[in-house]
Amino acid sequence: MTVTDAARESVASSLEQDKVTSHLNPPPSYDLVDHPVPTGREETWRFTPLKRLRGILDGEASSASLTWTTEIPAGATLTEISAERAREIGELAPNDRPSALAVARAGGAMLLDVPADQVVEEPVVLRLHGDSVDDLVWGHQVLRFGAHSKATVVLVHTGSARYSATTSVIVGDGAQVNVLTLQDWDDDAVHLGRDAIRVGRDASVRHTSLSFGGDVVRLHANVEYDGPGGEAELLGLYFADEGQHLEHRLFADHNAPKTKSNVLYKGALQGQGAHTVWIGNVLIRKVAEGIETYEENRNLVLTNGCQADSVPNLEIETGEIEGAGHASATARFDDEQLFYLRSRGVSDQEARRLVLHGFFHDLIRKVGVPFLEEQLTATVEEELAKNVLKGYEPATA
């Protein structure tokens, strides 16, 4: 038995003894019976406008699909596999009804594979486009990165559809992985998604969720560890307009010692009925001694009539940790920042524009994909033009 196998066996044995589960992250199961249709009274569904999901949770069969356009550089492959093969590879089992339905209804999975020790220089880009909100589409993806590999993967969602998908990200020991998902849907789209990540020993993963379009978007990013030394950085940027509901849920399961997680999500809201939800949760198990974790969410309310719900959580089963904390804030424009700019001759509208760009800048520069950074900067400018750069009713205290 290798050292790595021994470490994994030790982690698995410890988890078998540690039966703690999070109230915000139900146990995984492929059986739909374990994931009943929510009523809206459940803690994990109370923020979501169920009536606006347009029947996704009913789980009807569908032959509709999204159009895929791919850019696969040398060193990576994309193939279609069966749902059974996805389980054999070691995907993370679904833990809610949308992801369980996606596995059951998709009829197979798409496997993106990067072999061990392979360095993929250019980003892998997967563009998924929907034609109509009348189409109900199920998605099932597996992204597998071999030991000591290095790659960046970008998933871009555009057009319109009712789309429910589950994506497993399996990261080998010592690998360095950057996964980004952009939700740039049309205004009527509905998107439910779960990205479940397993981080190998001494591996590092950055996962970034970028949400702008869609009527209702509800996304999960879950992380667990396959051995000590793994690091995960979960980033998010979102901008909600009038009537939009954008919901992001994070779960970091520290199930191995000396692991790290860092969560930073930032959002802006404008327009009547704009609603954002951020739920962060970290579970530190008894076995997870010496871990470090921090989660942070910041929201900037640009106009009246918006609502931002932000709920950070820590569930700690051991005191033998390096550090654990969280922060959450929701506010309007900072009067001191605006005053400083106005006092130097900057117009009111331009001052607000500069403040918002500064609010998002640190996240955008972490994206690490030039074409995407440019697109995000342009998208923020387009969103600003809807209210901040023309007549608007600014948010009041």
C-alpha positions as CSV (number, residue, x, y, z in Angstrom):
1,M,0.0,0.0,0.0
2,T,1.3,3.4,-0.9
3,V,1.5,6.4,1.5
4,T,-1.3,8.1,-0.4
5,D,-3.5,5.0,-0.3
6,A,-2.8,4.7,3.4
7,A,-3.7,8.3,4.0
8,R,-7.0,7.9,2.2
9,E,-7.8,4.8,4.0
10,S,-7.2,6.6,7.3
11,V,-9.5,9.5,6.2
12,A,-12.2,7.0,5.1
13,S,-12.0,5.2,8.4
14,S,-12.2,8.4,10.4
15,L,-15.3,9.5,8.4
16,E,-16.9,6.2,9.0
17,Q,-16.7,6.9,12.8
18,D,-17.7,10.5,12.3
19,K,-21.4,10.5,11.4
20,V,-21.9,14.2,11.7
21,T,-23.9,15.7,8.9
22,S,-24.7,19.3,8.1
23,H,-28.3,20.5,8.4
24,L,-27.6,22.6,5.2
25,N,-26.1,19.8,3.2
26,P,-28.2,16.6,3.1
27,P,-26.5,13.2,2.8
28,P,-25.7,12.1,-0.8
29,S,-28.0,9.6,-2.5
30,Y,-28.8,8.6,-6.1
31,D,-32.3,7.5,-4.9
32,L,-35.0,10.1,-5.7
33,V,-37.0,8.9,-2.8
34,D,-34.3,10.4,-0.5
35,H,-34.9,13.8,-2.2
36,P,-38.7,14.6,-2.0
37,V,-40.2,17.5,-3.8
38,P,-39.6,20.6,-1.6
39,T,-42.5,22.6,-0.2
40,G,-40.5,25.7,0.5
41,R,-40.6,25.2,4.3
42,E,-37.3,23.4,4.3
43,E,-34.3,25.3,5.5
44,T,-32.5,24.6,2.3
45,W,-35.3,25.8,0.1
46,R,-37.0,28.6,2.1
47,F,-35.3,31.4,0.0
48,T,-36.0,29.9,-3.4
49,P,-39.2,31.0,-5.3
50,L,-40.4,27.5,-6.2
51,K,-43.3,28.6,-8.4
52,R,-40.8,30.3,-10.7
53,L,-38.8,27.0,-11.3
54,R,-41.4,26.1,-14.0
55,G,-41.7,22.4,-13.2
56,I,-38.0,21.4,-13.0
57,L,-38.5,19.8,-9.6
58,D,-41.3,17.6,-11.0
59,G,-38.6,15.7,-12.8
60,E,-40.3,15.0,-16.2
61,A,-38.3,13.2,-18.8
62,S,-37.0,15.3,-21.7
63,S,-35.0,14.8,-24.9
64,A,-34.1,18.5,-25.2
65,S,-30.4,19.4,-25.0
66,L,-28.2,22.5,-25.0
67,T,-25.9,23.2,-28.0
68,W,-22.3,22.6,-27.1
69,T,-19.4,24.6,-28.7
70,T,-16.0,23.6,-27.4
71,E,-12.4,24.7,-27.4
72,I,-10.4,21.7,-26.3
73,P,-6.6,22.4,-26.3
74,A,-3.9,19.7,-26.5
75,G,-3.7,17.6,-23.4
76,A,-7.4,17.4,-22.6
77,T,-10.2,15.2,-24.0
78,L,-14.0,15.4,-23.9
79,T,-16.0,12.2,-24.3
80,E,-19.5,11.0,-23.6
81,I,-19.8,8.3,-21.0
82,S,-22.6,6.4,-19.3
83,A,-24.0,7.3,-15.8
84,E,-22.7,4.0,-14.6
85,R,-19.2,4.9,-15.8
86,A,-19.4,8.3,-14.0
87,R,-20.0,6.4,-10.7
88,E,-17.1,4.1,-11.4
89,I,-14.8,7.1,-12.0
90,G,-15.7,8.3,-8.5
91,E,-18.1,11.3,-9.1
92,L,-19.6,12.8,-6.0
93,A,-23.1,11.5,-5.5
94,P,-26.0,14.0,-5.7
95,N,-27.2,15.5,-2.4
96,D,-30.4,17.3,-3.5
97,R,-33.3,16.8,-5.8
98,P,-32.1,18.8,-8.8
99,S,-28.7,17.1,-8.9
100,A,-30.3,13.6,-8.4
101,L,-32.8,14.3,-11.2
102,A,-30.0,15.5,-13.5
103,V,-28.2,12.2,-13.0
104,A,-31.4,10.1,-13.5
105,R,-32.7,12.0,-16.5
106,A,-29.6,13.1,-18.5
107,G,-29.0,9.7,-20.0
108,G,-25.2,9.8,-19.6
109,A,-22.5,12.2,-18.8
110,M,-19.8,14.3,-20.5
111,L,-16.3,13.5,-19.2
112,L,-13.6,16.1,-19.5
113,D,-10.3,14.3,-18.8
114,V,-6.8,15.7,-18.1
115,P,-4.2,13.0,-17.5
116,A,-1.8,12.8,-14.7
117,D,1.3,15.2,-15.0
118,Q,-0.4,16.9,-18.0
119,V,-0.1,20.7,-18.1
120,V,-2.8,22.2,-20.3
121,E,-1.5,25.7,-21.3
122,E,-4.7,27.2,-22.8
123,P,-8.1,27.2,-21.1
124,V,-10.6,24.5,-21.9
125,V,-13.8,26.4,-22.9
126,L,-17.2,24.7,-23.0
127,R,-20.1,26.9,-24.3
128,L,-23.6,25.7,-23.6
129,H,-26.5,27.5,-25.4
130,G,-30.2,27.0,-25.0
131,D,-32.9,27.9,-27.6
132,S,-36.1,28.2,-25.6
133,V,-37.3,28.4,-22.0
134,D,-39.9,25.7,-23.1
135,D,-37.0,23.3,-23.3
136,L,-36.3,21.3,-20.1
137,V,-32.7,20.2,-20.2
138,W,-30.8,17.8,-17.8
139,G,-27.0,18.1,-17.6
140,H,-24.4,15.7,-16.1
141,Q,-20.7,16.5,-16.3
142,V,-17.6,15.0,-14.8
143,L,-14.3,17.0,-14.8
144,R,-11.3,14.7,-13.9
145,F,-7.8,16.0,-13.4
146,G,-5.0,13.5,-12.8
147,A,-2.3,13.8,-10.2
148,H,0.0,16.8,-10.6
149,S,-1.9,18.0,-13.7
150,K,-2.6,21.7,-14.3
151,A,-5.6,23.1,-16.2
152,T,-8.2,25.8,-16.4
153,V,-11.8,25.0,-17.5
154,V,-14.5,27.6,-18.4
155,L,-18.2,26.8,-18.7
156,V,-20.3,29.5,-20.3
157,H,-24.1,29.3,-20.2
158,T,-26.1,31.5,-22.7
159,G,-29.5,31.6,-24.4
160,S,-32.6,30.3,-22.7
161,A,-33.8,27.0,-21.2
162,R,-34.9,25.4,-18.0
163,Y,-31.6,23.7,-17.1
164,S,-30.7,21.5,-14.1
165,A,-27.2,20.1,-14.0
166,T,-24.7,18.4,-11.7
167,T,-21.0,18.6,-12.2
168,S,-18.4,16.6,-10.4
169,V,-14.8,18.0,-10.2
170,I,-12.3,15.3,-9.3
171,V,-8.9,16.7,-8.6
172,G,-5.9,14.3,-8.2
173,D,-3.1,14.6,-5.7
174,G,-0.9,17.7,-6.2
175,A,-3.0,19.0,-9.1
176,Q,-3.6,22.7,-9.7
177,V,-7.1,23.4,-11.1
178,N,-9.1,26.5,-12.0
179,V,-12.8,26.0,-12.8
180,L,-15.0,28.9,-13.8
181,T,-18.7,28.9,-14.6
182,L,-20.5,31.9,-16.2
183,Q,-24.3,32.3,-16.1
184,D,-25.0,34.8,-18.9
185,W,-28.5,33.6,-19.7
186,D,-31.4,35.4,-21.3
187,D,-33.9,37.0,-18.9
188,D,-36.4,34.1,-18.8
189,A,-34.0,31.2,-18.2
190,V,-34.1,29.0,-15.1
191,H,-30.8,27.3,-14.0
192,L,-30.3,24.9,-11.1
193,G,-26.8,23.6,-10.7
194,R,-24.4,21.8,-8.3
195,D,-20.7,21.7,-8.7
196,A,-19.3,19.1,-6.3
197,I,-15.5,19.2,-5.9
198,R,-13.2,16.6,-4.4
199,V,-9.7,17.9,-3.7
200,G,-6.8,15.4,-3.6
201,R,-3.9,15.4,-1.2
202,D,-1.8,18.6,-1.5
203,A,-3.9,19.7,-4.5
204,S,-5.3,23.2,-5.0
205,V,-8.6,24.2,-6.6
206,R,-10.1,27.6,-7.5
207,H,-13.8,27.6,-8.3
208,T,-15.4,30.8,-9.6
209,S,-19.1,31.3,-10.1
210,L,-20.2,34.4,-12.2
211,S,-23.9,35.0,-12.4
212,F,-25.6,37.8,-14.4
213,G,-28.4,36.5,-16.5
214,G,-31.5,34.4,-16.0
215,D,-34.8,34.7,-14.2
216,V,-34.0,32.3,-11.4
217,V,-30.4,30.9,-10.9
218,R,-29.7,28.7,-7.9
219,L,-26.2,27.2,-7.7
220,H,-24.3,25.0,-5.2
221,A,-20.5,24.7,-4.9
222,N,-19.5,21.9,-2.6
223,V,-16.0,20.9,-1.5
224,E,-14.6,17.8,0.2
225,Y,-11.1,16.5,0.6
226,D,-9.4,13.3,-0.4
227,G,-6.5,13.7,1.9
228,P,-4.5,16.2,4.0
229,G,-3.0,19.3,2.5
230,G,-5.7,20.2,0.0
231,E,-6.7,23.8,-0.6
232,A,-9.9,25.2,-2.1
233,E,-10.7,28.8,-3.0
234,L,-14.4,29.5,-3.8
235,L,-15.1,32.8,-5.5
236,G,-18.2,34.4,-6.8
237,L,-19.5,37.5,-8.5
238,Y,-23.1,38.3,-9.3
239,F,-25.3,41.2,-10.4
240,A,-29.1,41.1,-10.0
241,D,-31.5,43.3,-11.9
242,E,-35.2,44.0,-11.5
243,G,-37.1,40.8,-10.7
244,Q,-34.1,38.5,-10.8
245,H,-33.4,35.8,-8.2
246,L,-29.7,34.8,-7.9
247,E,-28.9,32.3,-5.2
248,H,-25.5,30.8,-4.4
249,R,-24.9,28.1,-1.8
250,L,-21.5,27.1,-0.5
251,F,-20.4,24.1,1.5
252,A,-16.9,23.2,2.6
253,D,-16.6,19.8,4.3
254,H,-13.3,19.7,6.1
255,N,-13.1,15.9,6.4
256,A,-9.3,15.7,6.4
257,P,-6.6,17.4,8.5
258,K,-4.4,20.3,7.5
259,T,-6.8,21.4,4.7
260,K,-7.8,25.0,3.7
261,S,-10.8,26.7,2.3
262,N,-11.4,30.4,1.5
263,V,-14.7,31.7,0.3
264,L,-15.3,35.2,-1.2
265,Y,-18.5,36.2,-2.9
266,K,-19.5,39.7,-4.0
267,G,-22.8,40.9,-5.4
268,A,-24.6,44.0,-6.5
269,L,-28.4,44.6,-6.8
270,Q,-30.5,47.1,-8.6
271,G,-34.2,47.4,-9.6
272,Q,-37.5,46.6,-8.0
273,G,-37.6,43.0,-6.8
274,A,-34.0,42.1,-7.4
275,H,-33.1,39.4,-4.9
276,T,-29.9,37.7,-4.1
277,V,-29.2,34.8,-1.6
278,W,-25.9,33.7,-0.3
279,I,-25.6,30.8,2.1
280,G,-22.2,29.8,3.2
281,N,-21.5,26.8,5.4
282,V,-18.3,25.2,6.7
283,L,-18.3,21.8,8.5
284,I,-15.1,21.1,10.5
285,R,-15.1,17.4,11.5
286,K,-13.3,15.9,14.5
287,V,-10.7,14.4,12.1
288,A,-9.9,17.8,10.6
289,E,-7.3,19.1,12.9
290,G,-5.0,21.9,11.8
291,I,-7.4,23.3,9.2
292,E,-7.9,26.9,8.1
293,T,-11.1,28.3,6.7
294,Y,-12.7,31.7,6.1
295,E,-15.9,32.7,4.3
296,E,-16.9,36.2,3.3
297,N,-19.9,37.7,1.4
298,R,-20.3,41.4,0.5
299,N,-23.4,42.9,-1.2
300,L,-23.8,46.4,-2.6
301,V,-27.4,47.7,-2.9
302,L,-27.6,50.3,-5.7
303,T,-31.4,51.2,-5.7
304,N,-34.4,50.8,-3.4
305,G,-36.6,47.8,-3.8
306,C,-33.8,45.1,-3.6
307,Q,-33.3,42.4,-1.1
308,A,-30.0,40.6,-0.3
309,D,-30.0,37.6,2.1
310,S,-26.6,36.6,3.4
311,V,-26.2,33.7,5.9
312,P,-22.7,32.5,6.9
313,N,-22.4,29.3,9.0
314,L,-19.7,27.4,10.9
315,E,-20.2,24.0,12.3
316,I,-17.1,23.0,14.3
317,E,-16.5,19.6,15.9
318,T,-12.9,20.1,17.0
319,G,-11.0,22.9,18.7
320,E,-7.6,21.8,17.2
321,I,-7.7,24.2,14.2
322,E,-5.5,27.0,12.9
323,G,-8.3,29.4,12.2
324,A,-12.0,29.7,11.3
325,G,-14.1,32.8,10.7
326,H,-16.7,34.4,8.5
327,A,-18.0,37.9,7.5
328,S,-21.1,39.2,5.9
329,A,-22.2,42.7,4.9
330,T,-24.9,44.4,2.9
331,A,-24.8,48.1,2.3
332,R,-25.5,50.9,-0.1
333,F,-22.8,53.2,-1.7
334,D,-20.2,54.4,0.8
335,D,-20.9,58.1,1.4
336,E,-17.3,58.8,2.3
337,Q,-16.0,57.3,-0.9
338,L,-18.5,59.2,-3.0
339,F,-17.7,62.5,-1.1
340,Y,-14.0,62.0,-1.7
341,L,-14.5,61.6,-5.5
342,R,-16.9,64.4,-5.8
343,S,-14.6,66.7,-3.9
344,R,-12.0,66.2,-6.6
345,G,-14.4,67.1,-9.4
346,V,-15.8,63.7,-10.3
347,S,-19.5,63.8,-11.2
348,D,-22.0,61.9,-9.1
349,Q,-22.7,59.2,-11.8
350,E,-19.0,58.7,-12.5
351,A,-18.2,58.5,-8.8
352,R,-20.8,55.7,-8.4
353,R,-19.4,54.0,-11.4
354,L,-15.8,54.0,-10.1
355,V,-16.9,52.8,-6.7
356,L,-18.7,49.8,-8.2
357,H,-15.8,48.9,-10.5
358,G,-13.5,49.1,-7.4
359,F,-15.9,46.8,-5.5
360,F,-15.6,44.1,-8.1
361,H,-12.1,44.7,-9.3
362,D,-10.2,42.4,-6.9
363,L,-12.5,39.5,-7.9
364,I,-12.3,40.1,-11.6
365,R,-8.5,40.2,-11.6
366,K,-8.5,36.7,-9.9
367,V,-10.3,35.1,-12.8
368,G,-7.0,34.5,-14.6
369,V,-8.6,34.1,-18.1
370,P,-8.1,37.3,-20.1
371,F,-11.1,37.1,-22.5
372,L,-13.3,36.4,-19.5
373,E,-11.9,39.3,-17.5
374,E,-12.7,41.6,-20.4
375,Q,-16.2,40.2,-20.8
376,L,-16.9,40.7,-17.1
377,T,-15.7,44.2,-17.0
378,A,-17.9,45.0,-20.0
379,T,-20.9,43.2,-18.4
380,V,-20.6,45.3,-15.2
381,E,-20.5,48.4,-17.4
382,E,-23.7,47.3,-19.2
383,E,-25.4,46.6,-15.8
384,L,-24.4,50.0,-14.5
385,A,-25.9,51.7,-17.6
386,K,-29.4,50.4,-16.6
387,N,-29.6,52.5,-13.5
388,V,-26.4,54.1,-12.1
389,L,-25.4,55.9,-15.3
390,K,-28.8,57.3,-16.1
391,G,-31.8,58.5,-14.1
392,Y,-32.2,56.2,-11.0
393,E,-33.5,56.1,-7.5
394,P,-30.4,55.5,-5.3
395,A,-30.7,53.2,-2.3
396,T,-31.3,55.0,0.9
397,A,-30.3,53.9,4.4
